[in-house]
Amino acid sequence: MASLRSGRSLTRTSPIFLGLVAATVAGCVLTLFDSEIAITAGVVVIVLAGWAVSLCLHEFAHALTAHRCGDPWVRARGYLTLDITKYANVGLTFVLPLLFLLIGGIPLPGGAVYISRGSLRARWASSLVSAAGPLVNLVLAVLLALLVPFVPVYLAAGLSFLALIQVLAFVLNILPIPGLDGWGVIDPYLSERTRQRVAPFTPYAPLLLFVVLIFFRPAAEALFDLATFVYSSTGGDSSLAEAGRAIFFFWQR
């Protein structure tokens, strides 16, 4: 009986994740009130809690794909519970991405789940595991864009900015830079010599990218232009996303 309960706990949806979903819904409700404070608070909660939810889903996608492709340890590590505290590093996976979003509106990815790459069935499986996370962000952006036309304007603005953030996360993650998922997609096809040369820089490359985006405006503008183009291509409303961004960064008005 104890082992049965333990098995269930390894796949049961985390209360933390459910709490983040509830917070996102609460933010949506706040935007419906006829109050500037409530609307602003609602958009901020939608974006921050919604981004946290997507971080959980992003890592869950990596883990679930790895589980299906032969990694026997994913379930035992609790990765299938959507519990952000089970991931490689809570600070890197959860805290820093939220901080980066608040500082510059850039959804820089954080730490990841640990995958036993050697147990995966083939190189294509390893690439698929890396691609799964960013693809979830893109799917979320599409779903949010489809929802926007059916909700009130301030809620639409908040959801649109959240959707744009998902596109930004997809674009950033898919870049072939060490430490990002895009590099993980091509890594299985690289030589061992190349991997060894790149390995020392892997922990620092994403942070360096963030610094460049914050302090080198042309790079940030190019990234946002690309994300806006992709977002518009998915049916998103870039003007609503910009309105949501303006509400979210209320202290910059």
N, C-alpha and C positions, 0 to 999 in steps of 0.2 A: 504493500500500500504506500509506503514511504517513497519507494522508487517511482511509483506511478505519479504521485504528487509532484515529485522532482521533475519528471519528464514534462508534465503539464506546465510547470513554472518556467521551463526553458522556451516555451513557445507562446505563452499567454501574453497578450498585449499589455505593455507596461502602463501602470497608472500615471506615470510621468508623461508619457506620450498622450494619453487621454486628457490629462490636465492641460497640455499645450493646445490640443484641439479645442477644448472647452474655452480656453482663453481667447483663441482666435475667433470663435463664435461670439464671445462676449464683446470683443472689439467691433465685430460687424453690427451688433445690436446698438452699441453706443453711437454709431454714425447715424442712426435713425432719429436721434433726439434733435430737437430744434435748439441747439446750443453749440456755440463755437468751441467751447472747452470740451464738451462731450464728443463732438466730431473729431477734433484734433486728437484727443486721447484714444478714440476708437481707431483712427488710422494708424497711430503709433503702435497700438496693441496688435492690430491686424498684421502689420508688417513684421514686427519683432517676433510675435508668437507664430505667425505663419511661416516665417523664415526658419524658426526653430523646428517646426513640424517638418518642413522640407529637408532640413539637415538629417532628421531621424529617418525619413523615407529614402534619402540619398544613400545613407550607409546601409539601410535595410536592403536596398536593391543590390548593393555589392555583395552582402552576406547571403541573400537568398540565391542569387545567381551562382555564387561559389558553392553553396550547399547542393544545388542541382547539378553542378559540374564536377562533383566528387570530393569536395573538402569535408572530411568527417568531423571536424572540430567546431564548425560554425555554430551548430545548434548547442553544443555543450558550453560554449562561451556566452551564451545568452543573447547572441546577436539578432536572433529572430523574434525578440520581444519588443523591438522598437524602443528599447530603453537606452537613452543617450549615455547613461552612466556606465554601460557595459562596453562602450567602444574604447579604442586604444588609449585615448587621453581626453578626459572631459574638457579640460581647459582648451586644448587645441581644436577639438571637435565641435565644441559648443560655445564656450565663452569668447574666444578670440574672433570667430566669425560674426557674432553679434556685435562685438566692439568695433570691428572693421566696418560693419554696416552703419553703425552710428557715426563713426568718424568721417567716412567719405562716401557712403552709399555704395560701397563695393563689396559684393558678397564673396569675399575670398574664402576658398575652402579651407577646412582645418584638418585635423588628424583623421585617420581612417580606421576601419576595422582591420584586424590582422587576418590575412588570408594565407593558408598553407598552399602556396603556389605549386609546390612539388607534387601535391596530391591531385591537382586538376588534370583532367583527361588529356588535354592537348594545348598547344600554344594558342589556338583560336579561343579556347575556353578562358584562358587567362586574360586575353584581350577583351572578351565579352564581359568578364567580371569588372574590369576597369571602366568599360563603356556604360555599364548599367546605371551607375549613379547619375552621371550627367544627363542621360536619356530620361531619367525620372524627372529631373528639373524641367526639361523641355516639355514633357507630357503635362506636368503641372501648369506650365505657362499656357499651353493650349486650352486646358480645361478651364482655367480662370478666365481666359479671354472669351471663351464661349459663354460663361456665366454672366459676365459684365453687362451685356445689353438688357438683362432682365432684372436688374437691381437698381435702387435709387442712386442718385448721382454721386453723393459723397462716399457711399459704400463702393460704388463702381470705381471711384478714383483710388481708394485704398487697395482694392483688389487688383486694379490695373498696375499700380506701382509694384505690388507683390509679384505679379506676373512678370513684369520687366526684370525684377531681381532674379527670378528663376531663369530667364533667358541669359542674363549676365553670368549667373552661376554656370550655366551650360557652356557658354562661350569661353569663360575662364578655365573651367575644368578640362575642356577638351583640347586646350593648347598643349603641344608636345614639349612641355617643360618638365624637367625632373621634379618629382614630388607631386605632380598633378596627374589626374586620371588619363589625360591625353598621352602622357609619357608611358603610363601603364599599358595603354593599348598597343604601342609599338615595341615596348621593352622585350616581349618574348621573342622578337625577331632580330634583336641586336646581338652582337658578339659578346662573349664574356669579358673580353678586354674593354669594350666600350662601357659595359655596366660597371666595371671596377673603377674606371676613370671618372664616371659620373657620380658614383655612390657618395663620395664625401660632400658633394654640393646639394644632394637631394633634400636634406632637412631645411636648408636655407633659401632655396630658389623661390618658393612661394612667397616668403616674407620679402625678399628682394623685389619680386614683382609688385607686391603691394606698395612698397616704398616708391618705386618708379611711377606707379599709377597716381599716387598721392602728390608727388612733387614734380612730376613732368606732365604738365597739363595736356600737351598734344597726344600723349599715349592714352590718357584717360578719355579724352574726347573721341579718339579713334575707336576705343573699346565701346563707349556708349553709343556711338553712331552705328557700329556694327550690330550691337544688341538691339537697338531701336529698329534697324532694318529687319532683323530676324523676327522681332516681336510683331512688327507690322505684317510680316509675311504669314504669321500664324493667325492673323485676324485681329490682333490687338489694337487698341486705340492709344496711340502714343501721346495724344494731347491729354487724355484722362490720366495716363501714367505720370505725365509731368505735373498735373494738378495734384495727384497723390503724393508725389515727391515733395512738392512745395508745402503741403500740409504736414508731412512727416518731419521735415526739417524746419519746424515752426520757429526755432530760435535763430534762423538765418534771415528771417523776414526783415 
